[in-house]
């Protein structure tokens, strides 16, 4: 039995196949355009004000997505292993990105140009379906995030992390980034955590 770990290419293919089935011919249209890259902690995958042209898939490490307003960072998302990574709106529009995506640890990702993916949408129906499903996935995530910020209290947002499928954020991300993500100060988050632990 072969217990060899999967290569980055194989891991990416496996993740794409969570959305759509691929033949070798389908996969081979993308495979030549894949590159594996490493980023040091705090290096940037995408930068506010610059046009983003790459889609990534996290092999190892973690990333933080944030906006900057009046010099203040506002964290909106975290990416871990087996997550797709992209300043997607910038890729779609060709306009400078409004977001920055920063490595929170030394990280490895496999990437490819968005232009290649866009070209594949025209060539194969299976890739077009993948593009639609990814867009739907991103839209659901965006709406959940927006609803959480608008409708839930900071304590409810913290409980959502604790009890939902996002425990990895609490386990791996530094506390001050989690507080920023929740829209509160680290002191407020500490109080919320203490209150919850006492219940």
C-alpha positions in Angstrom: 0.0 0.0 0.0 1.3 3.4 -1.0 1.5 5.7 2.1 3.5 8.5 0.3 2.2 12.0 1.2 0.4 13.7 -1.7 2.4 16.3 -3.7 1.1 19.9 -3.8 -0.3 19.3 -7.3 -2.2 16.1 -6.1 -3.6 18.0 -3.1 -4.9 20.8 -5.3 -6.4 18.3 -7.7 -8.1 16.5 -4.8 -9.6 19.8 -3.6 -10.8 20.8 -7.0 -12.5 17.3 -7.2 -14.4 18.2 -4.1 -16.3 20.5 -6.4 -16.2 18.7 -9.8 -15.0 15.4 -11.2 -11.9 15.8 -13.5 -10.5 13.6 -16.2 -6.7 13.6 -16.6 -7.3 15.6 -19.8 -9.2 18.2 -17.8 -6.5 18.4 -15.2 -3.6 18.5 -17.7 -5.0 21.8 -19.0 -4.1 23.5 -15.7 -1.2 21.4 -14.4 1.6 23.1 -16.6 0.7 26.5 -15.1 1.1 25.5 -11.4 3.9 26.9 -9.3 4.7 26.1 -5.7 5.9 29.1 -3.7 6.9 29.8 -0.1 6.3 33.1 1.8 8.0 34.1 5.0 5.9 35.2 8.0 4.3 38.7 7.3 5.1 38.5 3.5 2.2 39.4 1.3 0.2 37.2 -1.1 -1.9 40.2 -2.3 -1.6 43.9 -1.5 -4.1 46.7 -1.3 -3.7 49.1 -4.2 -2.1 46.5 -6.5 -3.9 44.4 -9.2 -4.0 40.8 -8.2 -3.7 38.1 -10.9 -3.1 34.9 -9.0 -5.2 32.2 -7.4 -3.5 30.2 -4.6 -4.1 27.0 -2.7 -2.6 26.8 0.8 -0.3 23.7 1.2 1.1 24.7 4.6 0.7 27.7 7.0 -1.9 30.4 7.5 -2.9 33.7 6.0 -4.9 36.7 7.1 -7.1 38.9 4.9 -7.7 42.6 5.9 -8.8 46.0 4.7 -7.1 49.2 5.8 -9.2 52.2 6.9 -7.5 55.4 8.1 -4.3 53.4 8.8 -6.2 50.8 10.9 -6.3 47.2 9.8 -9.7 45.4 9.8 -9.3 41.6 9.5 -12.1 39.9 7.5 -10.9 36.3 6.9 -8.3 33.6 7.7 -7.0 30.9 5.4 -5.4 27.6 6.4 -4.2 24.4 4.7 -6.5 23.3 1.8 -8.1 26.7 1.4 -8.2 28.6 -1.8 -6.6 32.0 -1.6 -7.2 35.0 -3.8 -8.0 38.7 -4.0 -10.8 37.4 -6.2 -12.6 40.7 -7.0 -9.3 42.2 -8.2 -8.7 39.1 -10.4 -12.2 39.4 -11.8 -12.2 43.2 -12.5 -8.5 43.9 -13.2 -8.7 46.8 -10.7 -6.4 47.3 -7.8 -7.2 45.1 -4.8 -9.0 46.6 -1.8 -7.7 43.9 0.4 -4.3 42.7 1.6 -3.5 39.0 2.3 -0.6 38.4 4.6 1.1 35.2 5.7 0.8 34.8 9.5 3.4 32.1 9.5 6.1 30.8 7.1 3.7 29.3 4.4 3.7 27.3 1.2 1.1 27.6 -1.5 0.6 26.4 -5.0 -0.6 29.0 -7.4 -1.7 29.7 -11.0 -2.7 32.8 -13.0 -6.4 33.7 -12.9 -6.2 34.3 -16.6 -5.5 30.6 -17.2 -8.5 29.6 -15.1 -10.6 32.1 -17.0 -9.4 30.5 -20.3 -10.3 27.1 -19.0 -13.9 28.3 -18.4 -14.2 28.7 -22.1 -12.6 25.4 -23.0 -14.3 22.9 -20.8 -17.8 22.8 -19.2 -16.3 21.1 -16.1 -14.0 24.1 -15.4 -16.9 26.5 -16.0 -18.9 24.6 -13.4 -15.9 24.7 -11.0 -15.8 28.5 -11.4 -19.5 28.8 -10.7 -19.3 26.6 -7.6 -16.2 28.6 -6.3 -18.1 31.9 -6.8 -21.1 30.4 -4.9 -18.8 29.2 -2.1 -17.2 32.7 -1.8 -20.6 34.4 -1.9 -22.0 32.2 1.0 -18.8 33.0 3.0 -19.2 36.7 2.4 -22.8 36.8 3.4 -22.2 34.8 6.5 -19.4 37.1 7.5 -21.5 40.2 6.8 -24.5 38.9 8.7 -22.3 38.0 11.7 -20.9 41.5 11.8 -24.3 43.2 11.4 -26.6 40.9 13.5 -24.5 39.3 16.2 -23.0 40.8 19.3 -19.2 40.4 19.9 -19.9 37.6 22.4 -22.2 35.8 19.9 -19.5 36.2 17.2 -16.9 34.6 19.6 -19.3 31.8 20.5 -19.8 31.2 16.8 -16.0 30.7 16.4 -16.0 28.4 19.5 -19.0 26.3 18.5 -19.0 26.5 14.7 -16.6 25.1 12.2 -14.0 27.8 12.8 -12.2 26.5 15.9 -9.0 26.4 14.0 -8.9 30.2 14.2 -9.0 30.1 18.0 -6.4 27.4 18.1 -3.8 28.9 15.8 -4.3 32.6 15.2 -2.7 35.1 17.6 -5.3 36.7 20.0 -4.9 40.3 18.8 -5.8 39.2 15.2 -8.8 37.3 16.5 -10.0 40.3 18.4 -9.5 42.4 15.3 -11.6 39.9 13.3 -14.4 40.1 15.8 -14.3 43.9 15.7 -13.3 44.3 19.4 -10.2 45.1 21.4 -8.0 42.3 22.9 -9.1 43.4 26.4 -12.8 43.0 25.4 -12.1 39.6 24.0 -10.3 38.6 27.1 -13.4 39.6 29.2 -15.7 37.7 26.8 -13.6 34.6 27.1 -13.5 34.8 30.9 -17.3 35.2 31.0 -17.9 32.2 28.8 -15.5 30.0 30.8 -17.3 30.9 34.0 -20.7 29.8 32.6 
